[in-house]
Amino acid sequence: MKKKNQYFVYTISGMWLIPYLLTVAVNGMDTVFMKKEPGIEEVLPVIVSFQISDEYEDETLAAQSVVARSNLYRKIEQKEKTWDMVSELYDESAQWTMVHNLFRYENAVEETKDHVLTVEGELKLVPYHEMSAGKTRDGQEVLHNSEYSYLKSVESNTDKDSADYLSSIYVSEQQMPEELKVNERDSSGYVLSMTADENILEGEAFSSGLGLVSSNFSMQNLGNQVRFLCKGKGHGLGFSQYGGNEMAKEGNNWKEILEKYFPEMEITVYNEENKV
């Protein structure tokens, strides 16, 4: 990756996030986001850079900007504790040591300024992942709650064309339970529950604990090893960044991308003068 136009981010995003975090800690969330509207737009480029690579197309970065803005405003509206949000930002930023081509993220945020995704005028969870297993998952089915019925399963067939679509890891049979079997999969093929000896495990937790990139996996015994073959990357809910990027390459804009992956959500404007 080119090292041209790089911006360094130290610890909690260094020079970009320190003023924001200090203002939040001292004066409270409202003073930054509700009374000084530019605050959220200023910090969003850095947040988006933690969530998606600068190797993606401009319209994909713009779509991710709307996702990030929607989730941040939702947390503010739900009055989450300041330091819980600071901790979450730290967890994301700790994965990175520098931000490449920050101007591209700034342009993406500016292009989508004030736009969020809503359901009947309400801010809701807007999940995203790197790559689906060929179609995204149904929110109600995965989260066992009708509150997430707006997250519909949609086709994302281009994900299957990625060189990273399939991945596998090998685990020593001695490290595995004597009996390990899949009990239930959702309609997109992701494991919902499984049995490890006499214990019932949640599929997402099992795959995360084992270091699998996806809970859409199959198992195969190979001598003294068990092979886990995974499809896609991430939890499979909501926005597939890879699939959205393929749409961008074909000329679709950020609105068209989001309309595909969130057909039950509306793109609306959220700002101090015109709140959702």
Solvent accessible surface area in square Angstrom, and as a share of the most:
residue,aa,sasa,rsa
1,M,137,0.61
2,K,164,0.69
3,K,160,0.68
4,K,141,0.60
5,N,78,0.40
6,Q,38,0.17
7,Y,90,0.34
8,F,105,0.44
9,V,5,0.03
10,Y,136,0.52
11,T,109,0.63
12,I,47,0.24
13,S,0,0.00
14,G,2,0.02
15,M,147,0.65
16,W,96,0.34
17,L,0,0.00
18,I,79,0.40
19,P,78,0.49
20,Y,20,0.08
21,L,15,0.07
22,L,107,0.53
23,T,49,0.28
24,V,2,0.01
25,A,41,0.32
26,V,119,0.69
27,N,87,0.45
28,G,26,0.25
29,M,23,0.10
30,D,74,0.38
31,T,38,0.22
32,V,11,0.06
33,F,3,0.01
34,M,35,0.16
35,K,143,0.60
36,K,138,0.58
37,E,33,0.15
38,P,72,0.45
39,G,14,0.13
40,I,0,0.00
41,E,21,0.09
42,E,119,0.53
43,V,6,0.03
44,L,0,0.00
45,P,9,0.05
46,V,1,0.00
47,I,8,0.04
48,V,0,0.00
49,S,4,0.02
50,F,16,0.06
51,Q,31,0.14
52,I,4,0.02
53,S,31,0.20
54,D,12,0.06
55,E,126,0.56
56,Y,32,0.12
57,E,68,0.30
58,D,86,0.45
59,E,42,0.19
60,T,0,0.00
61,L,1,0.00
62,A,0,0.00
63,A,0,0.00
64,Q,0,0.00
65,S,0,0.00
66,V,0,0.00
67,V,0,0.00
68,A,4,0.03
69,R,0,0.00
70,S,0,0.00
71,N,21,0.11
72,L,12,0.06
73,Y,2,0.01
74,R,31,0.11
75,K,27,0.12
76,I,10,0.05
77,E,90,0.40
78,Q,106,0.47
79,K,167,0.71
80,E,63,0.28
81,K,153,0.65
82,T,32,0.18
83,W,151,0.53
84,D,81,0.42
85,M,6,0.03
86,V,12,0.07
87,S,57,0.37
88,E,72,0.32
89,L,10,0.05
90,Y,97,0.37
91,D,83,0.43
92,E,39,0.17
93,S,0,0.00
94,A,58,0.45
95,Q,140,0.62
96,W,82,0.29
97,T,105,0.61
98,M,46,0.21
99,V,3,0.02
100,H,27,0.12
101,N,33,0.17
102,L,1,0.00
103,F,85,0.35
104,R,47,0.17
105,Y,4,0.02
106,E,69,0.31
107,N,91,0.47
108,A,3,0.03
109,V,5,0.03
110,E,116,0.52
111,E,83,0.37
112,T,0,0.00
113,K,80,0.34
114,D,14,0.07
115,H,41,0.18
116,V,0,0.00
117,L,1,0.01
118,T,0,0.00
119,V,25,0.14
120,E,160,0.72
121,G,38,0.37
122,E,101,0.45
123,L,10,0.05
124,K,41,0.17
125,L,57,0.28
126,V,0,0.00
127,P,11,0.07
128,Y,56,0.21
129,H,7,0.03
130,E,75,0.33
131,M,4,0.02
132,S,0,0.00
133,A,12,0.09
134,G,4,0.04
135,K,64,0.27
136,T,1,0.00
137,R,6,0.02
138,D,31,0.16
139,G,0,0.00
140,Q,78,0.35
141,E,57,0.26
142,V,23,0.13
143,L,69,0.34
144,H,143,0.64
145,N,65,0.33
146,S,77,0.50
147,E,90,0.40
148,Y,47,0.18
149,S,39,0.25
150,Y,13,0.05
151,L,4,0.02
152,K,80,0.34
153,S,43,0.28
154,V,23,0.13
155,E,96,0.43
156,S,3,0.02
157,N,86,0.44
158,T,48,0.28
159,D,0,0.00
160,K,105,0.45
161,D,114,0.59
162,S,14,0.09
163,A,107,0.83
164,D,75,0.39
165,Y,24,0.09
166,L,94,0.47
167,S,37,0.24
168,S,43,0.28
169,I,60,0.31
170,Y,111,0.42
171,V,17,0.10
172,S,39,0.25
173,E,83,0.37
174,Q,174,0.77
175,Q,140,0.62
176,M,24,0.11
177,P,43,0.27
178,E,172,0.77
179,E,85,0.38
180,L,33,0.17
181,K,102,0.43
182,V,43,0.25
183,N,68,0.35
184,E,89,0.40
185,R,97,0.36
186,D,8,0.04
187,S,74,0.47
188,S,14,0.09
189,G,23,0.22
190,Y,1,0.00
191,V,1,0.01
192,L,17,0.08
193,S,23,0.15
194,M,0,0.00
195,T,16,0.09
196,A,8,0.06
197,D,61,0.31
198,E,168,0.75
199,N,92,0.47
200,I,121,0.62
201,L,59,0.29
202,E,92,0.41
203,G,0,0.00
204,E,58,0.26
205,A,63,0.49
206,F,26,0.11
207,S,3,0.02
208,S,82,0.53
209,G,73,0.70
210,L,51,0.26
211,G,52,0.50
212,L,14,0.07
213,V,63,0.36
214,S,3,0.02
215,S,0,0.00
216,N,12,0.06
217,F,3,0.01
218,S,55,0.35
219,M,59,0.26
220,Q,92,0.41
221,N,110,0.57
222,L,73,0.36
223,G,72,0.69
224,N,111,0.57
225,Q,73,0.32
226,V,11,0.06
227,R,66,0.24
228,F,0,0.00
229,L,46,0.23
230,C,2,0.01
231,K,84,0.36
232,G,0,0.00
233,K,49,0.21
234,G,28,0.27
235,H,62,0.27
236,G,0,0.00
237,L,13,0.06
238,G,5,0.04
239,F,0,0.00
240,S,0,0.00
241,Q,9,0.04
242,Y,47,0.18
243,G,1,0.01
244,G,0,0.00
245,N,13,0.06
246,E,35,0.15
247,M,30,0.13
248,A,13,0.10
249,K,121,0.51
250,E,130,0.58
251,G,66,0.64
252,N,37,0.19
253,N,64,0.33
254,W,15,0.05
255,K,85,0.36
256,E,75,0.33
257,I,0,0.00
258,L,1,0.00
259,E,98,0.44
260,K,70,0.30
261,Y,4,0.02
262,F,2,0.01
263,P,66,0.42
264,E,83,0.37
265,M,14,0.06
266,E,75,0.34
267,I,40,0.20
268,T,46,0.27
269,V,52,0.30
270,Y,8,0.03
271,N,24,0.12
272,E,80,0.36
273,E,152,0.68
274,N,87,0.45
275,K,103,0.44
276,V,61,0.35
